[in-house]
Amino acid sequence: MNIIIVGAGEIGRHLAARLSQEAHNISVIEKDAVLAAELEQVIDAKVIHGNGSSVEDLVEADVGLCELFLSLTSSNTANLMSASMAKSMGVAKVISRVHPGLQREEWLFDFKGHFGIDHLFSSERLTAIELAKYVRNPDSIEVEELARGRIELQQLKIGDHADACGLTLRKLGAPAGIRLAMVSRGGEHFVPNAETLLQAADLVTIFGEPRKLRDFAERLLGKQAKSERLRVVIFGGNEYGFTLAQMLESLECSVRIFERDPALCAKLADRLSNTTVINADATVVAELEEEQVGEADFFIGTSQDDEDNVMSCLQAHTLGAKNCLTIIHRADYASAISASGHHFGIRAAVSPREATRKEIQRFITSDRYHVLKNLEGAVLIEIRVGKGSIASGHMVHEVAWPPGSVLVGQMRGIHAEVPGPDAVLMAGDHIYVVVAQSSLKSFVRLLEG
């Protein structure tokens, strides 16, 4: 695939390196001469010292052959300008990084429509979504988000005393907007149907709107829904911490933010309605003890300093915090800590660079569908409903879906939901489905234009 990347900062450099290893044709435009020279030495790509908003530089980067344009600088203005120009110059897919503040204003102004951009994202918001999913679902074995956080996947084991034990899916009666799409039992893995009988210790994969999903998960786990609010402490009041606090406020968590900068504390206090802002240094044990951080359900390091994040998590764990999460800006370090961090109290480490790569990866394909997750015996895919396809214009229940396929998400514009039987599939909709490997080709044919 021919890809142009504007901006070789942390995000752009990481993405350029990963994509160049995947045999894509990469061109990078970077205005900083030093960064451009450094990048040219370490990746197999055309690196141009120039301006992404310059027609001359875009032409030099072969914009006429470009299939995917990624504007990834730290400037909203530069990103929107260069992406809009690329779209006007004929690029099919144009994606722009923006600050989370601008993304929060999308309900007031159609930035995508105005600038002709296919997709806007904020790396800070993507990172906050990754962190928030652990807080929303602390008992799940695995959690993933789809459709920009509007639909969630959870994997969990059915408890020995859960009401679901011994019931078929039909009798279980999952609420509207919830799908139980996969069952693993004794080494066997299958897509269930309405008559599938659930048993204790089954590993099940469920999908749904995050708020609804938690109540359904409690039924499968065999637990009573907790009435107390989860206590969350966030270290760092930057955009990562602020965005995360906003998300957790809507989930009715009890949130506290530790921030060293008194001026930033004042701003946070004005902008957050149900979060306690503490002007203190979370790397100092005495400060953590004074604020009783050991009683927290979650301690989350979101500062710009990886070392401070890790050390503050270790201190919080030592004091008794039940779960510790952290941002790690270096993607390779984040993988190592996620794999081994549980030995010293860190449940997961999230890399903003990797969160961004995962978001963009779904646009980097020539296939008719994109595999989001490999499951045992099945795959979770995202596919677009083609114009003139068999499914287009029909309700879900009117289509003869192949066996072993379960629709778990439908996204149209910014609206996403788990489709019911009367949901109408329209050309251009993005469909998320769990489908058995044996039925994949048959399923794709139904949505081909």
Phi, psi and omega per residue, in radians:
M1 nan 2.428 3.107
N2 -1.551 2.016 -3.006
I3 -2.222 2.341 3.013
I4 -1.947 2.293 3.081
I5 -2.049 2.207 3.051
V6 -1.808 2.064 3.133
G7 1.854 2.070 -3.138
A8 -2.002 0.685 3.009
G9 -1.343 -2.767 -3.081
E10 -0.964 -0.860 -3.066
I11 -1.231 -0.889 -3.086
G12 -1.104 -0.723 -3.136
R13 -1.111 -0.786 3.135
H14 -1.074 -0.786 -3.106
L15 -1.180 -0.722 3.126
A16 -1.064 -0.732 -3.140
A17 -1.121 -0.771 -3.123
R18 -1.164 -0.758 -3.083
L19 -1.244 -0.578 3.128
S20 -1.168 -0.475 3.091
Q21 -1.310 -0.279 -3.107
E22 -1.713 0.301 3.038
A23 1.193 0.409 2.994
H24 -1.438 2.728 3.045
N25 -1.552 1.893 -3.001
I26 -1.916 2.339 2.932
S27 -2.126 2.329 -3.130
V28 -2.110 2.287 3.059
I29 -1.929 2.118 -3.116
E30 -2.366 2.246 -3.076
K31 -1.381 -0.385 3.137
D32 -1.481 2.069 -3.055
A33 -1.079 -0.681 -3.119
V34 -1.147 -0.823 3.129
L35 -1.084 -0.729 -3.140
A36 -1.084 -0.755 -3.136
A37 -1.147 -0.726 3.121
E38 -1.103 -0.758 -3.102
L39 -1.144 -0.660 -3.117
E40 -1.070 -0.480 -3.115
Q41 -1.398 -0.329 -2.976
V42 -2.014 -0.198 3.141
I43 -2.264 2.720 3.095
D44 -1.584 1.501 -3.086
A45 -2.773 2.816 3.007
K46 -1.431 2.049 -3.136
V47 -1.938 2.181 -3.082
I48 -2.028 2.160 3.014
H49 -1.406 1.784 -3.059
G50 -2.974 -2.792 -3.030
N51 -2.119 2.203 -3.133
G52 -1.153 -0.230 3.098
S53 -1.744 0.182 3.100
S54 -1.686 2.173 3.119
V55 -1.041 -0.721 -3.121
E56 -1.056 -0.760 -3.126
D57 -1.241 -0.617 3.085
L58 -1.137 -0.697 3.094
V59 -1.129 -0.732 3.110
E60 -1.077 -0.536 3.114
A61 -1.434 0.111 3.109
D62 1.160 0.833 -3.132
V63 -1.071 -0.466 3.131
G64 -1.151 -0.399 3.116
L65 -1.774 -0.043 -3.007
C66 -1.213 2.343 3.073
E67 -1.818 -0.420 3.131
L68 -2.515 2.189 -3.110
F69 -2.015 2.182 -3.099
L70 -2.099 2.025 3.121
S71 -1.803 1.897 -2.881
L72 -2.213 0.411 3.110
T73 -1.280 3.119 3.122
S74 -1.565 0.076 -3.094
S75 -1.902 2.142 3.052
N76 -0.978 -0.833 -3.055
T77 -1.068 -0.843 -3.139
A78 -1.086 -0.717 -3.109
N79 -1.180 -0.828 -3.127
L80 -1.135 -0.687 -3.127
M81 -1.143 -0.885 -3.084
S82 -1.169 -0.674 3.133
A83 -1.154 -0.725 3.122
S84 -1.105 -0.716 3.103
M85 -1.108 -0.760 -3.137
A86 -1.063 -0.719 3.124
K87 -1.088 -0.757 3.135
S88 -1.155 -0.401 3.141
M89 -1.602 0.164 2.954
G90 1.783 0.122 3.131
V91 -1.260 2.321 -3.043
A92 -1.224 -0.807 -3.098
K93 -2.088 2.137 -3.104
V94 -2.216 2.175 -3.090
I95 -2.201 2.395 -3.108
S96 -2.242 2.354 2.989
R97 -1.433 2.435 3.082
V98 -2.390 2.877 3.036
H99 -1.239 2.625 -3.126
P100 -1.057 -0.501 3.099
G101 -1.058 -0.725 3.111
L102 -1.181 -0.690 3.134
Q103 -1.110 -0.567 3.108
R104 -1.207 -0.293 -3.131
E105 -1.646 0.062 -3.090
E106 -1.066 -0.473 3.128
W107 -1.270 -0.280 3.120
L108 -1.650 -0.468 -3.053
F109 -2.605 2.385 -3.112
D110 -1.488 1.433 -3.131
F111 -1.095 -0.724 -3.110
K112 -1.092 -0.832 -3.139
G113 -1.141 -0.712 -3.087
H114 -1.138 -0.731 -3.080
F115 -1.692 -0.054 3.129
G116 1.235 0.591 -3.079
I117 -1.761 2.401 -3.077
D118 -1.332 -0.592 -3.056
H119 -2.679 2.319 3.031
L120 -1.973 2.498 3.072
F121 -2.592 2.768 3.036
S122 -2.121 2.169 3.139
S123 -1.128 -0.558 3.102
E124 -1.139 -0.742 -3.131
R125 -1.209 -0.700 3.097
L126 -1.047 -0.716 3.129
T127 -1.149 -0.734 3.124
A128 -1.096 -0.675 3.099
I129 -1.077 -0.754 3.127
E130 -1.062 -0.732 -3.141
L131 -1.225 -0.725 -3.057
A132 -1.132 -0.513 -3.085
K133 -1.125 -0.526 3.105
Y134 -1.244 -0.612 -3.140
V135 -1.250 -0.692 -3.138
R136 -1.107 -0.597 -2.965
N137 -2.366 1.169 -3.045
P138 -1.161 -0.322 -3.095
D139 -1.651 -0.071 -3.093
S140 -1.388 2.557 3.085
I141 -1.254 -0.694 3.136
E142 -2.551 2.527 3.122
V143 -2.371 2.337 3.035
E144 -2.390 2.652 3.092
E145 -1.969 2.518 3.099
L146 -2.117 2.870 3.024
A147 0.881 0.854 3.096
R148 0.961 0.703 3.031
G149 1.556 -0.032 -3.088
R150 -1.452 -0.352 3.064
I151 -2.251 2.515 -3.063
E152 -2.253 2.556 3.001
L153 -1.857 2.356 3.007
Q154 -2.300 2.490 2.978
Q155 -2.040 2.293 -3.132
L156 -2.663 2.822 3.116
K157 -1.704 2.362 3.112
I158 -1.223 2.230 -3.082
G159 -1.233 2.731 -3.103
D160 -1.051 -0.568 -3.069
H161 -1.968 0.369 -3.140
A162 -1.250 2.569 3.104
D163 -1.063 -0.419 -3.080
A164 -1.259 -0.351 -3.087
C165 -1.057 2.241 3.094
G166 1.450 0.041 3.123
L167 -1.791 2.579 2.966
T168 -1.384 2.865 3.087
L169 -1.054 -0.618 3.134
R170 -1.081 -0.779 -3.118
K171 -1.321 -0.481 3.110
L172 -1.085 -0.637 3.060
G173 1.087 1.113 3.082
A174 -1.080 2.449 -3.135
P175 -1.062 2.795 3.060
A176 -1.018 2.405 3.137
G177 1.522 0.174 3.105
I178 -2.171 2.385 3.071
R179 -2.262 2.310 2.936
L180 -1.721 1.897 -2.884
A181 -1.909 -0.207 -3.057
M182 -2.670 2.452 3.083
V183 -2.276 2.317 3.031
S184 -2.072 2.240 -3.061
R185 -2.597 2.070 3.058
G186 0.963 0.683 3.131
G187 1.521 -0.117 3.075
E188 -1.760 2.544 -3.108
H189 -2.337 2.232 -3.080
F190 -2.651 2.694 3.023
V191 -1.474 2.088 -3.019
P192 -1.353 2.882 2.972
N193 -2.125 -3.050 -3.035
A194 -1.100 -0.419 -3.087
E195 -1.714 0.063 3.104
T196 -1.115 2.259 -3.129
L197 -1.611 2.213 -3.138
L198 -1.527 2.497 -3.116
Q199 -2.248 2.743 3.064
A200 -1.025 2.463 3.135
A201 1.353 0.006 2.994
D202 -1.056 2.381 2.991
L203 -1.613 2.033 -3.067
V204 -2.049 2.610 3.088
T205 -1.989 2.101 -3.077
I206 -2.115 2.679 -3.115
F207 -2.293 2.616 3.046
G208 2.907 3.124 3.071
E209 -1.159 2.297 -2.963
P210 -0.877 -0.754 -3.080
R211 -1.161 -0.717 3.122
K212 -1.227 -0.593 -3.007
L213 -1.124 -0.599 -3.095
R214 -1.096 -0.734 3.134
D215 -1.126 -0.703 3.126
F216 -1.175 -0.673 3.109
A217 -1.066 -0.661 3.119
E218 -1.076 -0.639 3.116
R219 -1.149 -0.667 -3.125
L220 -1.302 -0.574 3.141
L221 -1.339 -0.356 -3.123
G222 1.435 0.500 -3.115
K223 -2.045 2.670 2.996
Q224 -1.408 2.445 3.117
A225 -1.038 2.350 -3.120
K226 -1.305 2.413 -3.138
S227 -1.592 -0.445 -3.102
E228 -1.346 2.632 3.129
R229 -1.406 2.469 3.062
L230 -1.179 2.404 -3.140
R231 -1.717 2.054 -3.050
V232 -2.132 2.286 3.050
V233 -1.999 2.253 -3.137
I234 -1.989 2.243 3.077
F235 -1.714 1.861 3.113
G236 2.050 2.115 -3.117
G237 -1.776 0.363 3.085
N238 -1.234 -2.954 -3.091
E239 -1.094 -0.582 3.086
Y240 -1.083 -0.901 -3.116
G241 -1.144 -0.726 3.140
F242 -1.110 -0.830 -3.130
T243 -1.086 -0.723 3.115
L244 -1.109 -0.762 3.128
A245 -1.043 -0.741 3.101
Q246 -1.014 -0.777 3.141
M247 -1.107 -0.746 -3.076
L248 -1.277 -0.525 3.042
E249 -1.012 -0.711 -3.127
S250 -1.217 -0.321 3.095
L251 -1.635 0.133 3.085
E252 1.080 0.685 3.002
C253 -1.533 2.721 3.006
S254 -1.571 1.905 -2.957
V255 -1.983 2.351 2.987
R256 -2.205 2.446 3.086
I257 -2.039 2.245 2.976
F258 -1.637 2.188 3.114
E259 -2.475 2.294 -3.098
R260 -1.278 -0.618 -3.006
D261 -1.420 2.007 -3.104
P262 -1.119 -0.585 3.124
A263 -1.155 -0.721 3.110
L264 -1.187 -0.618 3.074
C265 -1.004 -0.763 -3.136
A266 -1.080 -0.731 3.123
K267 -1.127 -0.742 -3.137
L268 -1.102 -0.728 -3.136
A269 -1.078 -0.607 3.119
D270 -1.273 -0.576 -2.994
R271 -1.632 -0.339 -3.126
L272 -1.915 2.207 -3.019
S273 -1.522 -0.523 -3.045
N274 -2.237 0.580 3.113
T275 -2.137 2.365 3.073
T276 -1.521 2.151 -3.123
V277 -1.801 2.167 -3.064
I278 -2.034 2.121 3.092
N279 -1.438 1.580 -3.082
A280 -2.764 2.877 -3.123
D281 -1.799 1.961 -3.069
A282 -1.316 -0.038 3.044
T283 -1.518 -0.116 3.141
V284 -1.708 2.094 -3.056
V285 -1.031 -0.699 -3.115
A286 -1.046 -0.661 3.120
E287 -1.154 -0.705 3.126
L288 -1.155 -0.720 3.116
E289 -1.119 -0.743 -3.114
E290 -1.068 -0.622 -3.126
E291 -1.619 0.179 3.067
Q292 0.952 0.800 -3.135
V293 -1.118 -0.437 3.121
G294 -1.069 -0.308 3.126
E295 -1.578 -0.024 -3.079
A296 -1.266 2.535 3.009
D297 -1.331 -0.604 3.123
F298 -2.431 2.349 2.958
F299 -2.073 2.221 -2.995
I300 -2.251 2.089 3.115
G301 -1.553 2.040 -3.096
T302 -2.188 0.299 -3.118
S303 -1.284 3.033 3.140
Q304 -1.375 -0.201 -3.051
D305 -1.792 1.975 -3.108
D306 -1.033 -0.753 -3.106
E307 -1.112 -0.766 3.108
D308 -1.074 -0.710 3.132
N309 -1.058 -0.825 -3.102
V310 -1.158 -0.810 -3.093
M311 -1.152 -0.673 3.119
S312 -1.170 -0.606 3.066
C313 -1.126 -0.739 3.116
L314 -1.073 -0.735 3.128
Q315 -1.154 -0.730 3.128
A316 -1.120 -0.698 3.109
H317 -1.104 -0.740 3.125
T318 -1.082 -0.600 -3.141
L319 -1.353 -0.253 3.075
G320 2.101 0.028 3.102
A321 -1.008 2.351 -2.990
K322 -1.235 -0.722 -3.114
N323 -2.355 2.424 3.077
C324 -2.174 2.308 3.084
L325 -2.194 2.683 3.135
T326 -2.614 2.649 2.927
I327 -1.509 2.352 3.007
I328 -2.220 2.039 -3.029
H329 -1.262 -0.503 3.068
R330 -1.477 2.046 -3.009
A331 -1.076 -0.664 -3.126
D332 -1.179 -0.631 3.081
Y333 -1.175 -0.663 -3.134
A334 -1.073 -0.717 3.124
S335 -1.102 -0.736 -3.124
A336 -1.136 -0.741 -3.112
I337 -1.237 -0.663 3.095
S338 -1.085 -0.623 -3.110
A339 -1.320 -0.620 -3.013
S340 -2.094 -0.110 -3.024
G341 -1.101 -0.423 -3.122
H342 -1.099 -0.382 3.112
H343 -1.157 -0.466 3.114
F344 -2.176 0.521 2.906
G345 1.642 0.040 3.136
I346 -1.769 2.014 -3.063
R347 -1.272 -0.673 -3.123
A348 -2.754 2.643 3.040
A349 -2.169 2.310 -3.084
V350 -1.986 2.285 3.102
S351 -1.786 2.130 3.059
P352 -0.995 -0.617 3.140
R353 -1.138 -0.760 -3.130
E354 -1.255 -0.610 3.079
A355 -1.075 -0.691 3.099
T356 -1.186 -0.768 3.140
R357 -1.036 -0.755 3.128
K358 -1.089 -0.670 3.128
E359 -1.140 -0.748 -3.078
I360 -1.371 -0.470 -3.052
Q361 -0.980 -0.573 -3.082
R362 -1.209 -0.271 3.090
F363 -1.582 -0.155 -3.038
I364 -1.763 1.350 3.139
T365 -2.783 2.523 3.003
S366 -1.774 -0.069 3.093
D367 -1.248 2.837 3.089
R368 -1.316 -0.227 3.129
Y369 -2.469 2.895 3.118
H370 -2.186 2.212 3.117
V371 -1.367 2.061 3.119
L372 -1.564 -0.568 -3.098
K373 -2.798 2.356 3.040
N374 -1.578 2.160 3.070
L375 -1.921 2.833 3.135
E376 -1.146 1.967 3.102
G377 1.425 -0.020 -3.111
A378 -2.678 2.977 3.078
V379 -2.335 2.615 2.968
L380 -1.724 2.060 -3.100
I381 -2.138 2.773 2.963
E382 -2.008 2.281 -3.111
I383 -2.496 2.552 -3.124
R384 -1.657 2.420 3.095
V385 -1.278 2.078 -3.098
G386 -1.359 2.572 3.060
K387 -1.160 2.218 -3.114
G388 1.463 0.115 3.129
S389 -1.277 2.868 -3.136
I390 -1.056 -0.667 -3.065
A391 -1.396 -0.457 -3.037
S392 -1.040 2.273 3.109
G393 1.482 0.023 -3.135
H394 -1.925 2.691 3.002
M395 -1.310 2.709 -3.077
V396 -0.958 -0.752 -3.069
H397 -1.271 -0.192 3.139
E398 -1.503 -0.197 -3.091
V399 -1.675 2.368 3.118
A400 -1.484 1.443 -3.112
W401 -1.217 2.520 3.116
P402 -1.174 2.707 3.119
P403 -1.082 2.602 3.122
G404 1.373 0.457 3.079
S405 -2.258 2.368 -3.135
V406 -2.344 2.077 3.077
L407 -1.307 2.160 -3.073
V408 -2.057 -0.070 3.136
G409 -2.890 2.568 3.061
Q410 -2.433 2.162 -3.119
M411 -2.127 2.209 3.104
R412 -2.267 1.923 -3.022
G413 1.165 -2.180 3.095
I414 -1.736 0.000 -3.115
H415 -1.608 2.306 3.136
A416 -2.424 2.532 3.107
E417 -2.778 2.877 2.961
V418 -1.446 2.044 -3.002
P419 -1.259 2.405 3.020
G420 -1.537 3.108 -3.092
P421 -1.091 -0.435 -3.120
D422 -1.697 0.073 3.097
A423 -1.165 2.381 -3.125
V424 -1.658 2.287 3.108
L425 -1.602 2.176 -3.104
M426 -2.015 2.618 3.088
A427 -0.973 2.316 -3.120
G428 1.697 -0.292 3.072
D429 -1.088 2.533 2.998
H430 -1.697 2.182 -3.099
I431 -1.937 2.344 3.063
Y432 -1.907 2.276 -3.042
V433 -2.546 2.468 2.916
V434 -1.668 2.137 -3.071
V435 -2.403 2.386 3.095
A436 -1.093 2.538 -3.123
Q437 -0.967 -0.660 -3.099
S438 -1.176 -0.333 -3.098
S439 -1.898 0.036 -3.018
L440 -1.052 -0.859 -3.110
K441 -1.080 -0.720 3.136
S442 -1.112 -0.695 -3.131
F443 -1.159 -0.800 -3.112
V444 -1.054 -0.654 -3.138
R445 -1.066 -0.558 3.141
L446 -1.170 -0.420 -3.058
L447 -1.905 0.013 3.115
E448 -1.265 2.426 3.080
G449 -1.445 nan nan
